[in-house]
């Protein structure tokens, strides 16, 4: 459905952007620094993986 609404963005590119946004939000969450860093790193790793898939195609 999203591809119909936004035909210029590929699904993996938009998901990567969403994970980058979640990574930034994780830095400002109300959690300990260790938890915030873990969530940030997890989301950034997913975003980088999705972008690498996009480049490989």
C-alpha distance (Angstrom), angle and dihedral (degrees) to the residues before:
residue distance angle dihedral
X1 . . .
X2 3.81 . .
X3 3.79 90.9 .
X4 3.80 88.7 60.7
X5 3.77 92.7 50.9
X6 3.80 96.6 44.3
X7 3.79 109.1 24.8
X8 3.83 93.6 169.0
X9 3.80 95.0 63.9
X10 3.77 121.8 68.3
X11 3.80 115.6 -136.3
X12 3.80 93.8 -114.2
X13 3.81 92.0 49.1
X14 3.79 92.4 52.0
X15 3.81 91.0 45.6
X16 3.80 89.6 51.0
X17 3.80 89.7 52.1
X18 3.80 89.7 49.5
X19 3.81 91.4 51.8
X20 3.81 90.2 49.8
X21 3.81 89.1 52.9
X22 3.80 90.9 48.4
X23 3.82 89.4 49.5
X24 3.80 91.2 54.5
X25 3.79 91.0 46.3
X26 3.81 90.1 50.8
X27 3.80 90.3 59.7
X28 3.79 91.1 60.0
X29 3.79 99.0 40.4
X30 3.77 122.4 119.3
X31 3.80 96.1 -104.0
X32 3.76 137.6 102.3
X33 3.78 118.5 -72.7
X34 3.80 91.5 -110.3
X35 3.80 92.6 53.9
X36 3.80 92.5 45.6
X37 3.80 91.6 50.9
X38 3.81 91.9 47.1
X39 3.82 91.9 51.4
X40 3.81 91.9 45.0
X41 3.80 92.6 50.9
X42 3.79 92.1 46.0
X43 3.81 93.7 52.6
X44 3.79 93.5 43.6
X45 3.81 90.7 50.7
X46 3.81 89.9 53.2
X47 3.81 91.4 47.5
X48 3.81 92.1 50.3
X49 3.80 91.0 48.0
X50 3.80 92.0 51.3
X51 3.80 91.6 48.1
X52 3.79 90.8 49.5
X53 3.81 89.6 52.6
X54 3.80 89.2 51.1
X55 3.81 92.1 52.4
X56 3.83 91.9 46.3
X57 3.80 92.0 56.8
